[in-house]
Every structure is written in C-alpha cells, then in structure tokens.
C-alpha cells in the first residue's frame, strides 16, 4: 500500500504539471494561429479596400447615369414613336447594368439590392409613363417623366443615398 501511495504521490504532480503545460501550449498555439489569421485578414483588407471603393464609385456613376433627369437629357429620341424611345432607353439602362454587374462582388447584398431596385423602378416609371393616354410622341414622354420627377425623388437618388451611407460605414 505504501508503494501505491508513493507512486501516486510522485505521478500526480507530474500529471498536473503535464496538463498545465498542455493547456498553456494549446492556448499559445491558438493565439499564434489567430494572430496569423488577423495579419492575413488585415493584409487582404488593404488590398480589397481600393477595389471595394472603386466598385462603389462605379455604382454611383451607374446610378447617376440611370437617373431619369440625366438619362433623358443624354439619350435623345431615335424617332417620334414613344414606344421605340422607351425600348431604346431601357436597352441603355440594361446595357449599363450589365457593364457593372460584376461590382456586386465588392458591395453588400443590401447595397446591390438597392441598385437593382433603382434600376427596376426607373424602368417601371418609364414604362408606366409611356402607357398614359396623353403621351403622343417621344418628346412628350421625356417632358412628362421630367415633370413628374420634379415632385418626387428618383429611385436612383434613393439608392445613391443608401450607397453613400454604406461607404461612410466602411471608414
């Protein structure tokens, strides 16, 4: 019995010391691994931030270009037929959207949804205005849309505000 107590007396401190050493080494290695991850993430963030800002810039430019007040002044009617003009304007909006579609990688889902909602709402405004009975030609369509936008904010302006707010949160 004395031998067993003596064996326990010597091995118990060794087991406790080994356990404490194991715990400390595990904690140290986890901290080192977390530090490496943090450094890599920080380095990646420094490389990705300019790309993200460029994406926000391109989306801001897109939203400005599809703003009906800018779009209708920039894109002149191709004929007197308002339906032809509507199709031409929508083709311009879609073409610019497709040109900027890859920017969704660098922005949040909410921001991308705001941009696509602005695009769809702008198209919807143009189509709805074209369906009005008093629209007889393309120039009248332009005037009506621009007059209606004086009274309310355009969808692209709302999306641009959202985009600006999101950029301010990055800084």
C-alpha positions in Angstrom: 0.0 0.0 0.0 2.9 2.3 0.8 4.3 1.7 -2.7 1.0 2.6 -4.3 0.7 5.8 -2.3 4.3 6.7 -3.0 3.7 6.1 -6.8 0.5 8.3 -6.7 2.5 10.9 -4.7 5.1 11.2 -7.5 2.9 10.8 -10.5 0.0 13.1 -9.5 2.2 16.3 -9.6 3.7 15.1 -12.9 0.2 14.6 -14.4 -0.9 18.0 -13.2 2.2 19.7 -14.5 1.8 17.9 -17.8 -1.8 19.0 -18.1 -1.0 22.6 -17.3 1.8 22.6 -19.8 -0.5 21.1 -22.4 -3.2 23.7 -21.7 -0.6 26.6 -22.0 0.9 25.2 -25.2 -2.6 24.9 -26.7 -3.5 28.4 -25.7 -0.3 29.7 -27.1 -0.7 28.0 -30.5 -4.3 29.1 -30.8 -3.2 32.7 -30.1 -0.5 32.4 -32.7 -2.9 31.0 -35.2 -5.4 33.8 -34.5 -2.7 36.4 -34.9 -1.6 34.9 -38.3 -5.3 35.0 -39.4 -5.7 38.6 -38.3 -2.5 39.6 -40.1 -3.6 37.9 -43.3 -7.1 39.4 -43.0 -5.6 42.9 -42.4 -3.3 42.5 -45.5 -6.2 41.3 -47.6 -8.3 44.2 -46.4 -5.7 46.6 -47.5 -5.7 45.0 -50.9 -9.5 44.7 -51.2 -10.5 48.2 -49.9 -9.4 50.0 -53.1 -11.4 47.5 -55.2 -14.5 48.0 -53.0 -14.2 51.8 -53.2 -13.8 51.5 -57.0 -17.0 49.3 -57.1 -18.9 51.9 -55.1 -17.6 54.6 -57.5 -18.8 52.7 -60.5 -22.2 52.0 -59.0 -22.5 55.7 -58.1 -21.7 56.6 -61.7 -24.3 54.0 -62.9 -27.0 55.4 -60.6 -26.3 58.9 -61.8 -26.4 57.8 -65.4 -29.8 56.0 -65.0 -31.3 58.9 -63.1 -34.1 59.8 -65.4 -33.2 63.5 -65.4 -29.7 62.7 -66.6 -30.7 59.7 -68.8 -33.4 61.5 -70.7 -31.2 64.5 -71.4 -28.3 62.3 -72.5 -30.3 59.8 -74.6 -32.2 61.6 -77.3 -35.2 60.0 -79.1 -34.3 57.9 -82.1 -37.8 58.6 -83.6 -41.0 60.3 -82.7 -42.6 57.0 -81.6 -42.6 56.9 -77.8 -42.5 53.1 -77.6 -39.3 53.0 -79.7 -37.8 55.6 -77.4 -38.8 53.6 -74.3 -37.3 50.4 -75.7 -34.1 52.3 -76.5 -33.9 53.9 -73.1 -34.4 50.5 -71.4 -31.8 49.0 -73.6 -29.4 51.7 -72.5 -30.2 51.1 -68.8 -29.8 47.3 -69.2 -26.5 47.7 -71.1 -25.0 49.9 -68.4 -26.3 47.5 -65.7 -24.6 44.5 -67.5 -21.4 46.5 -67.7 -21.4 47.0 -63.9 -22.8 43.6 -62.8 -19.5 42.3 -61.5 -19.4 45.1 -58.9 -21.9 43.1 -56.8 -18.9 41.1 -55.6 -17.5 44.0 -53.7 -20.6 45.5 -52.1 -23.1 44.2 -49.6 -26.2 42.4 -50.6 -28.4 45.2 -49.4 -26.5 47.7 -51.5 -26.7 45.5 -54.6 -30.5 45.1 -54.0 -30.8 48.9 -53.7 -29.1 49.3 -57.1 -31.2 46.7 -58.8 -34.3 48.1 -57.2 -33.4 51.6 -58.5 -32.9 50.1 -62.0 -36.2 48.3 -62.0 -38.1 51.2 -60.5 -36.7 53.5 -63.2 -37.7 51.2 -65.9 -41.1 50.9 -64.4 -41.5 54.7 -64.2 -40.6 55.0 -67.9 -43.0 52.2 -68.9 -45.8 53.5 -66.8 -45.5 57.0 -68.1 -45.5 55.7 -71.7 -48.8 54.0 -71.0 -50.5 57.3 -70.2 -53.1 58.3 -72.8 -51.8 61.8 -73.3 -48.3 60.6 -74.4 -48.3 61.0 -78.1 -44.6 61.2 -79.0 -41.2 60.7 -77.6 -40.5 64.3 -76.6 -43.8 64.5 -74.7 -42.7 61.3 -72.9 -39.5 63.0 -71.9 -41.2 66.1 -70.7 -43.8 64.2 -68.6 -41.2 62.0 -66.9 -39.0 65.0 -66.1 -42.0 67.0 -64.8 -43.1 64.1 -62.5 -39.6 63.8 -61.1 -39.6 67.4 -60.0 -42.3 66.5 -57.5 -40.6 63.4 -56.0 -37.1 61.9 -55.6 -35.9 59.5 -58.3 -35.2 55.8 -57.4 -31.6 56.2 -58.3 -31.2 59.1 -55.9 -32.6 56.9 -53.1 -30.2 54.1 -54.0 -27.3 56.6 -54.2 -28.1 57.8 -50.6 -28.0 54.2 -49.5 -24.7 53.7 -51.2 -23.2 56.8 -49.6 -24.4 55.6 -46.2 -22.8 52.3 -46.7 -19.5 53.9 -47.8 -19.5 56.0 -44.7 -19.7 52.9 -42.5 -16.6 51.5 -44.2 -14.5 54.4 -42.9 
